[in-house]
């Protein structure tokens, strides 16, 4: 798994031009017209299924049933919006305790454009998380993967918005029980799973479960490389191939707080505004290829780095609203973090875990102490190394429950 991820990063680095010109690496497909015909929710409750499309069982090796589906979810502004996703059921038997569980797979950073929807990319060799999904399937889990709000559907992607991501995961947990898949109903045990953006979504879902979706039979959660503090994380992105993710986050905040657009863009020069909006429509490999800059200060009027501007007092509340660690999950959680993560610093993960424990949550925390050798390896490496410890921990939770 580690080798595959590094190969993808190297390939993207090789594509990098010297300027931030648009480059489409991931085509925007619409299999069977599914995404263009997703209905807008009207009076449907969060988690209601809006549309379903059968997917060829061979979408991944060993899958006997797969469905794309859209479902209603709650936007941070309170309105109801459609979200798309996919569920896959394996031929592999479930050999663990009880009935077959479902992993609510919250993908890591995919990008912000509609082409980036994991439910489109899975099975086409362009979804970089096919490997962990495949391993979960091979070990008997059904896997449901959300596209999050605003990827593949109308509106901007609400990247790293705590409420939006938690709701997308939990409402998917509601929706999958209504698809008529044998063995998957309201009593089916569900676990949240994933890393990076997905680790944040998993953590948000755990924090929101008791208040937002206690009807979802969520029994445990795993989150790795969790960006619990967005401003700290944003600063660590400076000079990295992932600096364009700042564009994902800021344009996602515009979706919820439209007044923020004028506030932010008045601090940027014309090139900075264009750069920021490019991030709001790219997929991650395009971001790697076109958006890295040695220093984002070239895009501001003041000569400060963009991430320093965003940390100023007038912007701070918008980012603090997304902080994780202030609400105790009501399910046991396993958090894994790279000690030398150069993208999502370990200190803010430790702070989140401490906040949960102070509030009475059951949290197991582990760090991967591997040394930092090359840029981003400190973050990508634990994506691979966390899988087996997380899997063993989840199996232990299922055995106990």
C-alpha positions in Angstrom: 0.0 0.0 0.0 2.8 2.4 0.9 4.6 1.8 -2.4 1.4 2.5 -4.4 0.8 5.8 -2.6 4.4 7.0 -3.1 4.2 6.0 -6.8 1.1 8.2 -7.2 2.8 11.2 -5.6 5.9 10.8 -7.7 3.8 10.6 -10.9 2.1 13.8 -10.0 5.3 15.6 -9.1 6.7 14.7 -12.5 3.7 16.5 -14.2 4.2 19.7 -12.3 4.6 22.7 -14.6 6.1 26.0 -13.5 2.9 27.9 -13.4 -0.6 27.3 -12.0 -2.3 26.7 -15.3 -5.4 24.4 -15.4 -4.7 20.8 -16.1 -7.3 18.1 -16.2 -5.9 14.7 -15.2 -9.2 13.2 -14.0 -12.0 13.2 -16.6 -15.5 14.2 -15.4 -17.5 11.1 -16.2 -21.2 10.5 -15.5 -21.9 6.7 -15.8 -25.4 6.2 -17.1 -26.3 9.8 -16.4 -26.5 9.1 -12.7 -25.0 12.3 -11.4 -26.7 14.7 -13.8 -30.1 13.3 -12.7 -29.7 13.3 -8.9 -32.9 14.9 -7.6 -32.9 17.8 -5.2 -34.4 16.9 -1.8 -37.7 18.5 -1.1 -39.3 17.3 2.1 -37.1 14.2 2.6 -35.5 13.6 6.0 -31.8 13.4 6.3 -30.6 10.0 5.2 -33.5 9.4 2.8 -32.5 7.7 -0.4 -33.1 9.9 -3.5 -31.9 7.7 -6.4 -30.2 4.4 -6.9 -28.1 3.0 -9.8 -26.9 -0.6 -9.9 -23.2 -0.9 -10.6 -21.6 -3.9 -12.3 -20.6 -6.3 -9.6 -17.0 -6.4 -10.9 -16.4 -2.7 -10.0 -13.7 -4.2 -7.7 -12.5 -7.7 -7.5 -14.7 -9.9 -5.2 -17.7 -7.5 -5.2 -21.0 -9.3 -5.7 -23.3 -6.4 -5.4 -22.7 -2.6 -5.7 -25.0 0.4 -5.9 -24.4 4.1 -6.5 -27.0 6.1 -4.6 -27.9 9.6 -3.7 -29.3 10.6 -0.3 -30.4 13.7 1.6 -28.1 15.3 4.0 -28.1 18.5 6.1 -26.0 21.4 4.9 -24.3 23.5 7.6 -26.8 26.3 6.7 -29.6 24.0 7.7 -31.0 23.3 4.3 -31.2 19.7 2.9 -28.8 18.8 0.0 -28.2 15.7 -2.1 -25.0 13.7 -1.6 -23.8 10.7 -3.6 -22.0 7.6 -2.7 -21.5 3.9 -3.4 -21.9 0.7 -1.4 -20.1 -2.6 -2.3 -20.8 -6.0 -0.8 -18.1 -8.7 -1.1 -18.3 -12.3 -2.0 -15.9 -13.0 0.9 -17.7 -14.4 3.9 -17.8 -12.5 7.1 -15.9 -14.7 9.6 -16.0 -12.3 12.6 -18.6 -12.1 15.4 -22.2 -11.3 14.5 -23.5 -10.3 11.1 -21.5 -8.6 8.4 -20.7 -5.0 9.4 -20.4 -2.0 7.1 -17.4 0.3 7.0 -18.6 3.9 6.5 -15.5 4.9 4.4 -14.9 8.6 4.5 -12.4 9.2 1.7 -9.2 11.2 2.2 -8.7 14.4 0.2 -10.0 13.9 -3.4 -10.2 17.5 -4.5 -13.1 19.8 -4.8 -14.4 19.4 -8.4 -17.3 17.2 -9.5 -14.9 14.9 -11.4 -13.3 13.9 -8.0 -16.3 11.9 -6.7 -14.9 8.6 -5.3 -18.1 6.8 -6.4 -17.2 7.7 -10.0 -13.5 6.9 -9.7 -13.7 3.6 -7.9 -13.0 0.7 -10.2 -11.5 2.8 -12.9 -8.0 2.8 -11.5 -8.1 6.5 -10.7 -9.3 6.3 -7.0 -6.1 6.2 -4.9 -8.0 4.5 -2.0 -9.1 1.4 -4.0 -6.4 -0.6 -2.1 -7.7 -0.1 1.5 -11.3 -0.5 0.2 -10.4 -3.7 -1.5 -8.7 -5.1 1.6 -11.7 -4.3 3.8 -13.9 -6.1 1.2 -11.6 -9.1 1.1 -11.9 -9.4 4.8 -15.6 -9.5 4.7 -16.8 -5.9 5.4 -19.3 -4.2 3.2 -18.0 -0.8 2.3 -20.0 2.4 1.8 -18.1 5.4 0.5 -19.5 8.9 0.5 -18.6 11.6 -2.0 -19.3 14.3 0.6 -21.4 17.4 0.0 -20.7 19.3 -3.2 -18.6 16.7 -5.1 -20.7 15.3 -8.0 -23.6 17.4 -6.9 -24.6 21.1 -7.0 -22.7 23.6 -4.8 -19.1 23.9 -3.7 -17.5 21.1 -1.8 -17.6 21.9 1.9 -14.0 20.7 2.4 -13.1 20.1 6.1 -16.3 21.6 7.3 -16.9 19.6 10.5 -20.7 19.6 10.4 -21.0 18.9 6.6 -18.6 16.0 6.7 -20.0 14.4 9.8 -23.5 14.7 8.4 -22.5 13.2 5.1 -21.1 10.1 6.9 -24.0 9.7 9.3 -26.7 10.2 6.7 -24.9 7.7 4.5 -25.2 5.3 7.5 -29.0 5.9 7.4 -29.3 5.6 3.7 -27.6 2.2 3.2 -30.2 0.6 5.4 -32.9 1.5 2.9 -31.3 0.1 -0.3 -32.8 -3.4 0.1 -29.4 -5.1 0.3 -29.7 -8.4 2.1 -28.2 -8.3 5.6 -28.0 -4.5 5.7 -30.7 -2.9 7.8 -31.1 -0.7 10.8 -29.6 -3.3 13.1 -26.4 -3.7 11.0 -23.3 -2.6 12.9 -21.5 0.3 11.3 -18.0 1.6 11.8 -16.4 4.8 10.5 -13.1 4.5 8.8 -10.4 6.6 7.2 -7.5 9.0 7.2 -6.6 12.7 6.6 -9.8 14.5 5.4 -11.5 11.2 6.0 -10.1 11.0 9.5 -11.6 14.4 10.1 -14.9 13.2 8.8 -14.8 10.1 10.9 -14.0 12.1 14.0 -16.8 14.6 13.2 -19.3 11.8 12.7 -18.3 10.4 16.1 -18.7 13.7 17.8 -22.1 14.3 16.1 -23.5 10.8 16.5 -25.4 11.2 19.7 -27.0 14.6 18.8 -27.5 14.2 15.1 -28.0 10.5 14.2 -28.4 8.3 17.3 -30.6 6.0 15.1 -27.4 4.9 13.2 -26.0 1.8 14.7 -22.5 3.2 14.9 -20.3 1.0 17.2 -16.7 2.3 16.7 -14.6 4.6 14.6 -11.1 4.9 13.2 -9.5 8.2 12.2 -5.9 8.6 11.1 -4.0 11.8 10.4 -6.9 13.9 11.6 -6.8 17.6 10.8 -8.4 18.7 14.0 -7.1 22.3 13.9 -7.4 23.7 10.4 -5.2 26.8 10.9 -2.3 24.7 12.2 -2.7 22.3 9.4 -2.9 25.1 6.8 0.4 26.5 7.9 2.1 23.1 7.6 0.9 22.9 3.9 3.1 25.9 2.9 5.7 24.8 0.4 4.2 21.3 0.0 2.5 19.7 -3.0 -0.8 20.0 -1.1 -0.8 23.8 -0.5 -3.7 24.0 -3.1 -5.9 22.3 -0.5 -6.1 25.8 1.1 -8.2 26.7 -1.9 -10.5 23.7 -1.2 -11.0 24.8 2.3 -11.6 28.5 1.7 -14.0 28.1 -1.3 -15.8 25.5 0.9 -16.2 28.1 3.6 -17.6 30.5 1.0 -20.4 27.9 0.4 -21.4 28.3 4.0 -20.4 31.9 4.7 -20.7 33.9 1.5 -19.7 37.1 3.3 -16.2 35.6 3.7 -15.4 35.8 -0.1 -15.0 39.5 -0.2 -13.2 39.5 3.1 -10.6 37.0 1.9 -10.2 38.1 -1.7 -9.6 41.7 -0.7 -6.3 40.6 0.8 -5.2 38.8 -2.4 -3.8 40.0 -5.7 -5.4 39.0 -9.0 -3.1 36.0 -9.3 -4.0 35.0 -5.8 -7.7 35.1 -6.4 -7.3 32.9 -9.5 -5.1 30.5 -7.6 -7.6 30.1 -4.8 -10.5 29.5 -7.2 -8.5 27.0 -9.2 -8.2 24.9 -6.0 -12.0 25.0 -5.7 -12.4 23.1 -8.9 -9.4 20.8 -9.1 -9.0 17.1 -8.2 -6.0 16.3 -6.0 -3.7 15.1 -8.7 -4.3 18.3 -10.7 -3.6 20.2 -7.5 -0.3 18.4 -7.0 0.6 19.1 -10.6 -0.2 22.8 -11.0 -0.7 24.6 -7.7 2.5 24.1 -5.5 4.3 27.3 -4.9 7.5 27.8 -2.7 5.8 30.6 -0.8 2.2 31.7 -1.0 3.2 35.3 -0.1 3.4 35.9 -3.9 -0.4 35.9 -3.9 -1.2 38.4 -1.2 -1.3 42.2 -1.4 0.6 42.5 1.9 3.4 40.1 1.1 2.3 37.8 3.9 1.7 34.1 3.3 -1.9 33.2 2.6 -2.0 30.9 5.6 -0.8 33.8 7.9 -3.5 36.1 6.5 -6.2 33.5 7.2 -5.0 33.2 10.8 -5.8 36.9 11.4 -8.5 37.8 13.9 -11.3 38.5 11.4 -10.9 35.0 9.8 -10.1 32.9 12.8 -13.7 32.2 14.0 -14.5 30.6 10.6 -11.8 28.1 11.1 -12.2 27.6 14.8 -15.8 26.5 14.1 -14.4 23.4 12.4 -12.2 22.4 15.4 -12.4 18.8 16.5 -11.9 17.7 20.1 -14.5 19.8 21.9 -17.3 17.2 21.9 -16.9 13.7 23.3 -17.8 10.9 20.9 -20.3 8.4 22.3 -18.5 5.5 20.5 -15.0 4.2 21.1 -12.4 5.7 18.8 -9.0 4.7 17.5 -6.8 7.6 16.4 -3.4 7.0 14.7 -1.0 9.8 13.9 2.5 10.1 12.4 4.8 11.6 15.0 6.7 13.3 12.2 3.7 14.1 10.0 4.7 17.2 8.0 1.2 17.9 6.7 -1.0 17.3 9.7 1.1 18.0 12.8 1.0 15.5 15.7 0.5 18.2 18.3 -3.0 19.1 17.2 -4.0 15.4 17.1 -2.8 14.9 20.6 -4.8 18.0 21.6 -8.0 16.6 20.1 -7.5 13.2 21.9 -6.8 15.0 25.2 -10.0 17.1 24.7 -12.0 13.9 24.1 -10.5 12.1 27.1 -11.2 15.1 29.4 -14.8 14.8 28.4 -15.0 11.1 29.1 -14.6 9.6 25.7 -13.0 6.2 25.1 -10.1 6.8 22.9 -7.1 4.6 21.9 -4.3 6.7 20.5 -1.2 5.4 18.7 1.7 7.2 16.8 3.9 6.0 13.9 7.4 7.2 14.8 8.8 6.7 11.4 11.3 9.5 10.6 10.6 12.1 7.9 12.7 11.4 4.8 11.0 13.3 2.0 8.2 15.9 1.9 4.7 14.5 2.5 6.1 11.0 3.4 5.4 11.9 7.0 1.7 12.1 6.2 1.4 9.5 3.5 3.4 6.8 5.3 1.0 6.5 8.3 -1.9 6.1 5.8 -0.4 2.8 5.0 1.0 1.8 8.4 -2.3 2.6 10.2 -4.3 0.0 8.4 -3.5 -3.1 10.3 -3.5 -1.6 13.8 -6.8 0.1 13.0 -8.3 -3.2 11.6 -7.2 -5.2 14.6 -8.7 -2.6 16.9 -12.0 -2.5 15.0 -12.2 -6.3 15.1 -11.7 -6.1 18.8 -14.5 -3.6 19.2 -16.8 -5.8 17.1 -15.9 -8.8 19.3 -16.7 -6.9 22.5 -20.0 -5.6 21.1 
